[in-house]
Amino acid sequence: MNEQTNETLRTIHSLRTTHGDFSDRDVGDDDLEAILAAAVRAANASNAQNYAIIVIRDRAVMKDVSGGYSGAVALLFCVDFQRNMDLAAHLGKVYEYDTAWALTTGTVDATLAAQTAVIAAQSLGIDSLLTNGIHRADPRRVWKTLNLPSQNCFPAIMLVLGYSKSSPTGHAGRLAAQGTIHQETYHRRNAAELEQLATFQSDAANGLWEPKGFFDGPGKRAKTAYAQLAPALAEAGFALPTTPPRKE
């Protein structure tokens, strides 16, 4: 089955990211409601929906929160256990969670909802940008600006929606069987396969995959721009206990 088989696959294969090129055109209320209704249908652990979605229409606020991006509207997807804790207290009960489970499960729940919103938006002709810019510099600004609970809640990913000023000419490259898909068990790439990865180019219509950028860009940024994420998570109650490294 290829991407031309049905409308859903065509929508997924047409996804593109809009970086700093959103027009002033607004996203209509009906379209936004449809996107939100689709987002909450995403799969999630035990049907608990361990996330909160903050809708932001103020472009100055979304630019500050996202680390520089703004569009017609932004959706901030937060891992959220405060709702369950408040509900438990209301019912005279206690809600407790394991930190590692909450961190992983909540992040997965929030991200699945965000990606579902992206697909829904694309199906309506609305462009998007998923960004982790919320975690750059000091992410504690997000708590303050959006009045997030100081504990049991943290911003996982932000989705900026709007209409691109120009039509993209192609897609960014994507690895598939060359680097991301494994059959039955994980396969460590050998020297010949790694060389193929280092020089891999997708077809002209889909652009170029640039392996060098991963070592000059995200890897270094993780040690600098995102260095304050761990303290922010710890303050919000999501600190993981340190353990000695496992011996092989």
N, C-alpha and C positions, 0 to 999 in steps of 0.2 A: 504494500500500500504506500503510495507516495503523497506528497503534499497537495496534489491536485485532486485527490479523491473526493473530498467533501469540503463544505464551507468551514467547518471547525478547523481542519488541518490547514486550509488556506490562510485562515486568520492567524494561527500560531506561526506559520512560516513567514508571514508578512511582518512580524514584530520587529520594530526598530526602536532604538533609544534616541530621544531628542535631548541634546546637551545644549542648554542655554540658548535655544532658538525658538522659544514659544512666542506666539503672537499675543496680542491683547484680547483676543476673542475669548469670551467666557464659555464655560461648560454649563449647559442648561441644567436646571434642577431635576428634571425628569431623567436625564441621562445620568446624572450623579446618583440619584436614587437607584437606578437600575444597576449601576456599577457596584454600589454598596450591597444591594440585595444579592448580587452574584458572589461578592467576596465572602459573605458570611455563610455561603453554601459550601465553602472549601472543606476538604477533609480535615479532621482535627482529632486529637487524642480523647477518647471516651466521650465525645460530643460535649466536651467542657468549654470549648472555644476560649482557650487561655490567652486571650488578647483583647486589646481595646483599640479602636480606630478613632483617631482625632482628626476631624475635618477642619482644614485651615484654608480660608479664603483670602486672608490678608497677605498680600504679596511680600510686604516687608518682613512680616513674621516668618513666612515660609522660607524666605531667603536666609534669614538669620539662623533658623533652626536647621535647615538642610546644609548649611555651609556654603551657600552661594547660589542656589538654584531657585527659580520661581516660575510659576505658570498660572493657569486659571484657578486651580485648586490643588491642594496637597492633602494626602491621606498619610498620617503617621500611624504605623502599626506598632503597637507596644505589647510586649509580654506583660500580662496583667493577672496577678493573683489577688490583688486587693479587693476586687469585686467579690470573689469567693469568700474571702475572709470577712468582709462586711456582711455578706448574706448569712454566713455561719453564725456570726455574733447575733444577728437579728433573730435567728431561729434558736438561739440558746445553745449553739454547738461550737465546736472548735475545728478550724481548718488548718491542717499542717501539711507541709510539703518538704521533700528532699531537695536540697539546693541544686544538685547536679541534674536531677530529673526535671526540675522547674526550668532551669536554664536551657536545656536541650529541647524539651517538649514545647515549652512556650515559644521559643524561637521558631521551631518548625511550624507550629500552628499559625503564628503571625505571618510567616513568609509564604505559606500556602495560600492564605487569604489575600496577601498582597499580589501574588502572581495571578491568582484568579481574577482579581480586579484589573490587572493589566490586560488579560485576554478579553474580558468583558468590554473594556474601554476600546481596544483595537477593533472589536466587532462593531462598535458604534462610530468608528472613524476618528477616535480621539487618541492622540499621541501621548506618550508617557516616558517617564524617567524614574527608574528605581535607583535610589542612592543610599549609601551608608555614610554620607557626609555628616549626618547627625552625630557620628561618633568621633569626628575630627575635633582638634583643639580640645576644649574642655566640654564634654557632653553634658555636664551638669547644668549648662545653660538651658538645655531642653526642659529639664524638670522645672526650672524656675519660670521660664517663659510660658509654658503650657499648663502649669499648676499640676504636674503629675504627682501622685502620691510619693512621698519620700522613701517609702519602703514597698517591696513586693510588686514593683512595676518598673519597667525600663523600655526605652525606645529601641525597637529592633531594626526597622527599615522604613524608609519614607518613599512614597510614590507621588511624583508630581505629574499632574495631568493638564492637558491643554491641546492646542493646535499648533503644529510646527509652521514656521513662516515659509519654509520651502520644502519641496518634495525631495526626500532622500534619493540618491542615485543608486544605492546598493546597500547590502547588509555588511555588518562586520563579520569577519571570518569566524567559523566555529569548528572545533575539533569534534570528530565523531569516533569512528572505529580506530583512527590513528592514535588517539590518546585517551579517550574517556570511557569507551565501552569495553567491558571485559566479559568473556563467556565462561560461565560456571564458577570460576574462581579468579581472584585478583592476579594479574600478570605483570610482574616487574619488567619494564622495557629493557631490552639488551642494548648493547652499544649501537648496533645497526639501526634498531628501531628509534633510539634516541636521536640519532643523526637525522633520521627522517622527520622527527618532530621538530628539530632545530631548523630545518629547511622547508617545512611543509607550507604550501600555499593553497588556499582554497581557490575555487574557480573564480574567474574575473567578476562575475555577477555578485558574488558573495564577499568580495574583498580579500584582504590578506590577514592571516593570523600571524601576529608578531610575538614570537616567544621571548625575544630579548626584553620586551617591555615589562614582562613579569618580574624580572630580576632588577631592572633599573627603576621600576615604579612601585607596584603594590608591596613588594617585599620590604623595601626601604621605608615606605610610608607607614607600614605596620609598626615600625620601631620608633617613629617620630610623631606623625600626625595623630596616631591613635593611642599614644602611650598613656593617656589619662583615662582610657576606657575602663581598665581594671579597677582603679580606685573608685570610679563612679558606680560600677556594678557592686563593689563591696559595700559602699554606703547605702545602696538600695536593698541590701540583704542577700545578694547573689554571689558572695565570695565563696570560692571553693577551697576546702582545706588542702594544704600542700602535703604531698606524700612522697616518700623516697622513690626515685626512678625504679621501674620494674627491671629486674635482672632477667636476661634471656636464658 
